[in-house]
Amino acid sequence: MDFGKLCTFETFQQVWSHYGYGGNLQDVIEQEFTRIKGGTYLDHAAATLYPESVVRNYCQDISRNLYGNPHSHSPSSRLTHDTVERVRCRVLQHFNTTPEEYSVIFTSGCTAALKLVAESFPWRPQTESEAGSRFGYLTDSHTSVVGIRGLTSALGVVALPVSPQEVQNMAKDEVQVGEDIYQTPHLFCYPAQNNFSGRKYPLSHVIGIQARRLYPACDHQGRWFVLLDAASLVSCSPLNLQDCPADFIPISFYKMFGFPTGLGALLVRNNTAGILKKTYFGGGTAAAYLSGEDYYVQAANISDRFEDGTISFLDIIALNHSFEALYRITGNVHNIQQHTFGLARYTYMLLSSLCHGNRRPVAQIYSEGQFESPSTQGAILNFNLMDSHGQIIGYSQVDRMASLYNIHVRTGCFCNTGACQSFLGITNQQMKTNLKAGHVCGDSIDLVDGQPTGSVRVSFGYMSTFEDCQMFLNFVAECFVEKPVTVDQVRLEELKTSTASTQHSYEVPPIKMTNRGIYKIGHGEVYTLTNIYIYPIKSCGAFEVHDWPVGPLGLLYDRGWMVVNGNGVCLSQKREARLCLIRPQVHLPSNELLLQASGQQLSEKKYTRCQSKVCGDRVETVDCGDEAASWLSNFLGQPCRLIRQSPDSTRDMKKRPGGAATSMSLSLVNEAQYLMINRASVELIQKLMISRQDYSEGDQLLDTQNVISRFRANLVIAGVEPFEEDNWSHLIIGNTQFVVAGQCGRCQMVGIDQDTGTKTKEPLMSLSAHCTGKVTFGVYLTHQVPDTKGSTTAGVLSIGSLVQPQRL
């Protein structure tokens, strides 16, 4: 088969269906990555590329806002402190965890995070009565992990290099439980993804080591801690810390975002942080100390304790913009994983099938498998090219030719000597011999006695395109293949078949979406969350989101503000229907409320303490200033002000007849933390509206979305039967548990069209005809999470999450 015909997008689509993020990826490249025009960047594992809008938005941010040193208490310093704390929460949210479980310690990069653990871990040297600590690490680990050995060796701690095969091959069937006297701390480090080959190691190793079931923990009594080097993995793949509760997770942000550089973090499990012992203490890390006496008390906050001196706060603020761009362009990290794996898989498939005119293969590829699944293989392809006689072509020659074609690759051993030795078959003695021959890490000596000292690596990022694969493959065929170019057709077909079965088996268990958004698994049905709405300002318009953090009072910032008239009385749509035309949005990175209506915009930031009432409850509130008051007064045509619930003020939810007993805290909502409705119930009401005899032919039929908006729910689910939610007692959405607190009574407010502010008799009339007794629609929910004060989050709700109800 003609190789050129294989290098087409149609061929790619035959072997992998996930490409791009729903829109035109080329438009994104032209808007956000114009600097790579004419080039092919394939070194994302080293540093990915940043969207140009990130730099523009960041520059505007630091030009418009005054950010001071967060160790001061001035307004500019508080702004910095609050913004940095928001970034910490955003980092944890990205990895599906919370501040209650993990702390974020900012460092200069992944290496600095590793060094921090090495210097703070409570190593115990071997004594006559105690075996001492062990430092175990996977031999495929990055240099910066193996380098911990330099510190532990000086302390008399035994190092245990472990091959990937030994972890499970030498495991014990039973969990090893030691006596209380064996509390010697040990540390095991391994990469979530091999930065040499892209192989993903099982995240289940974390719990296996902690439980002393896997090697080396199963052979050494004591308490084993796990450091999961996630730097390579998180560049293109999701990491869910609910599934792998590692004690320490170092990351580098430039591998995720490209900008800022020189910034990383150590995520530390809070119940582990207490074992870390610092010796040096810098500015901001002390609760108290004396200069004339050896007296020092460390800061109580984990992050403060380990961030010596002033953090790089402007770089940290830049992360806000990087997170925002990443999710705006891609949707989520799962989409990135699917997109980048498809590109790597396609490139592997064609490169491994490419042959010289004499049918000899062109490439020696270094991988454990055949790129079967994104759960076991990342977006990295490592190889050496061979001539028509089967001799390795030095990586320096490939690198030089690639540069002439403006193709950016990485060559060498990639700071991973263990993986390099394993894949290339280089013995320890050969490594020493190569050094004597003059070869050192990072140089251009690619062959010693005809044997390779390193290899070539191409890696993909979320902005990589099919054209990047095409340019690279054509470059190899043009420069390194003896003509005519041929293809191993048998191997290619085998790989195509493997890919087809992989795409089917990857979606396990098989889940199909029905036309109403209900997941069918086997013979059962599971509901799904289809819409999430927050209402930042009570009685104003909805703000629809794809995913949103759960706070202590409900969805974060839901009904956190309200509008009051000149006498301080709360305005609702019953009195002022035009409130629905105000469309508030919350900008999470800056914790800023944006008011929008008829092309007018206002950002709310200034506060003065005051009081108001909601449903008879007196609540402490904060006035948001004259600018917001003037804006609202002009729009609504009456004197009014915007007020916000004070962060230290809470309201307790009242006991509802027939509802669950609860003492949950509330925001400025009327009844409960959440209101949930069922699409099946909405569809029934629509049918009733159409069938009602007194429904005039001239009346406009209300579509589903219009009806949903009138009920002003936080959560919309795709159910099976109408009103079945009325008989639920509990439910789980994603990882968050909820209690059903009762049914929602309805009034004339559901007759207000949320798009225009006009009032109609429907759907209240049809709803009244359906209900016997009190008119209700939807159910109130409270969530079962710890009471975390302030804006601390306790998880995230996302569209598409499964809903698991428990019936009465």
Buried (B, 14 or more C-beta within 10 A) or exposed (E): EEBEEBBEBEBBBEBBEBBBBEEEBEEBBEEBBEEBEEEBBBBBBBBBBBBBBBBEBBEEBEEEBEBBBBBEEEEBBEBBBBBBBBBBBBBBBBBBBBBBBBBBBBBBBBBBBBBBBBBBBEBBEBEEEEBBBBBBBBBBBBBBBBBBBEBBEEBEBBBBBBBBEBBBEBBEEEEBEBEEEEEBBBBBBBBBBBBBBBBBBBBEBBBBBBBBBBBBBBBBBBBBBBBBBBBBBBBBBBBEBEEBBBBBBBBBBBBBBBBBBEBBBBBBBEEBBEEBEBEEBEEBBBEEEEEEEEEEEBBEEBBBBBBBEEBBBEBBBBBBBBBBBBBEBBBBBEBBBBBBBBBBBBBBBBBBBBBBEEEBBBBBBBBBEBBBBBBBBBBBBBBBBBBBEEEBBBBBBBBEBBEEBEBBBBBBBBBBBBBBBBBBEBEEEBBEBBEEEEBEBEEBBBBBEEEBBBBBBBBBBBBBBBEBBBBBBBBBBEBBBBEEBBBBEEBBEBBBEBBEEBBEEBEEEEEEEEEBBBBEEEEEEBBBBBBBBBBBBBBBBBBBBEBBBBBBBBBBBBBBBBBBBEEBEBBBBEEBBBBBBBBBBBEBBBBEBBBBBEEEEBEBBEBEEBEBEBEEBEBBBBBBBEBBBBBBBEBBEEEBBBBBBBEEBBBEBBEBEEBBEBEBBBBBBBBBBBBBBBBBBBBBBBEBBEEBEEBEEEEEEBEEEBBBBBBBBBBBBBBEEBBBBBEBEBBBBBEBBBBBBBBBBBEEBBBBBBEEBEEBEBBBBBBEBBBEEEBBBBBBBBBEBEEBEEBBBBBBBBBBBBBEBEEE
